[in-house]
Amino acid sequence: MAKKKPDVTMHSHGLYDGWDRNSKALPNLVKITTEIETALEVEFGYILRIRNARNGKITFRIEHPPFKDSAGNPAAPFEGELYVKTNDFRFFLGDTIWAPVEDKRGAWRLITWLDGEKVADKTLTMV
């Protein structure tokens, strides 16, 4: 039997309540938006619903405004990967604003690939 083609949809994007990275629960959507007020502890991003892709490889990148890392060098984009755990999988990609907030203002581009194919690309602007 032929394997079903993966189905990826963006469930939501914008502002979320806090997210516990150690929990399986995803954050709750507060507001669908592409412009978010920059403030400490603000959580933003998107949730994807991925179906028929169990064991598929998710690769992601967050391109952010230019700010310095802890060593004083320009911070590189955030990148990572993980594997789809179920045939109806939900994935949150996002970040939280930390101090100093001034250098976090601007465009944050969130990109996700599934098995090498781009499946989501959303820019959220911190204002």
C-alpha positions as CSV (number, residue, x, y, z in Angstrom):
1,M,0.0,0.0,0.0
2,A,1.3,3.4,-0.9
3,K,2.3,5.8,1.9
4,K,0.0,8.8,2.2
5,K,1.5,12.1,1.4
6,P,2.2,14.3,4.5
7,D,-0.4,17.0,5.1
8,V,0.9,20.1,6.9
9,T,-1.3,23.1,7.9
10,M,-0.6,26.1,10.0
11,H,-3.0,25.8,12.9
12,S,-2.3,29.3,14.3
13,H,0.3,32.0,14.5
14,G,1.0,35.1,16.6
15,L,0.9,35.7,20.4
16,Y,0.7,32.8,22.9
17,D,0.7,32.4,26.6
18,G,3.8,31.1,28.3
19,W,5.1,27.7,27.1
20,D,6.8,25.1,29.3
21,R,9.4,23.5,27.0
22,N,9.5,20.5,29.4
23,S,5.8,19.8,29.0
24,K,4.1,18.0,26.1
25,A,1.3,20.7,26.2
26,L,1.5,23.4,23.5
27,P,1.0,27.0,24.4
28,N,-2.4,28.6,24.1
29,L,-3.1,31.1,21.5
30,V,-3.8,34.6,22.8
31,K,-4.1,36.5,19.5
32,I,-3.6,35.7,15.8
33,T,-1.3,38.5,14.6
34,T,1.9,39.2,12.7
35,E,2.7,42.3,14.8
36,I,3.5,41.7,18.5
37,E,4.4,44.3,21.1
38,T,8.0,43.7,22.3
39,A,8.0,43.1,26.1
40,L,9.7,40.7,28.5
41,E,8.4,37.1,28.5
42,V,6.2,37.6,25.4
43,E,5.8,34.2,23.6
44,F,5.3,34.2,19.9
45,G,5.4,31.7,17.0
46,Y,3.2,29.2,15.2
47,I,1.7,25.8,15.6
48,L,1.7,23.4,12.7
49,R,-0.5,20.3,12.4
50,I,1.4,17.6,10.6
51,R,-0.5,14.5,9.5
52,N,0.7,11.3,7.8
53,A,4.4,12.0,8.5
54,R,5.3,9.7,11.4
55,N,9.1,9.5,11.7
56,G,9.6,12.4,9.3
57,K,12.4,14.8,10.0
58,I,11.4,18.4,11.0
59,T,14.1,21.0,10.5
60,F,13.6,24.5,11.6
61,R,15.3,27.9,11.7
62,I,14.4,31.2,13.4
63,E,16.0,34.2,11.7
64,H,16.0,37.2,14.1
65,P,17.0,40.8,14.3
66,P,20.7,41.4,14.8
67,F,21.6,41.1,18.5
68,K,24.7,39.9,20.3
69,D,25.2,36.5,22.0
70,S,26.6,36.1,25.5
71,A,30.2,36.5,24.1
72,G,29.3,39.8,22.4
73,N,29.3,38.3,18.9
74,P,26.3,38.6,16.4
75,A,23.9,35.8,17.3
76,A,23.4,33.2,14.6
77,P,19.9,32.1,13.6
78,F,18.4,29.5,15.9
79,E,18.3,26.1,14.3
80,G,17.2,22.6,15.2
81,E,15.6,19.3,14.2
82,L,13.3,16.7,15.6
83,Y,11.2,13.8,14.4
84,V,7.5,13.6,14.0
85,K,6.2,11.2,16.7
86,T,2.7,10.4,15.6
87,N,0.5,10.5,12.5
88,D,-1.3,13.5,13.9
89,F,1.4,15.7,15.3
90,R,1.4,19.3,16.5
91,F,4.6,21.3,16.5
92,F,5.2,24.7,18.1
93,L,8.0,26.9,16.7
94,G,8.6,30.2,18.5
95,D,10.5,32.1,21.0
96,T,10.2,34.3,24.1
97,I,11.5,37.9,24.4
98,W,14.2,38.3,27.0
99,A,16.2,41.3,28.2
100,P,17.2,43.6,26.8
101,V,14.1,43.9,24.7
102,E,15.3,46.8,22.6
103,D,17.5,44.6,20.3
104,K,14.7,42.1,19.8
105,R,12.5,44.5,17.8
106,G,12.1,43.8,14.2
107,A,11.3,40.8,11.9
108,W,11.5,37.3,13.2
109,R,11.2,34.8,10.3
110,L,10.2,31.2,11.3
111,I,10.8,28.5,8.8
112,T,10.1,24.8,9.0
113,W,11.0,22.0,6.6
114,L,9.6,18.4,6.6
115,D,12.0,15.9,5.1
116,G,13.8,18.7,3.3
117,E,10.6,20.4,1.8
118,K,9.7,23.8,3.1
119,V,6.2,23.5,4.7
120,A,5.9,26.8,6.7
121,D,7.5,30.2,6.5
122,K,6.0,33.1,8.5
123,T,7.5,36.4,9.5
124,L,6.4,38.0,12.8
125,T,7.4,41.5,13.6
126,M,8.2,42.7,17.1
127,V,7.2,46.4,17.5
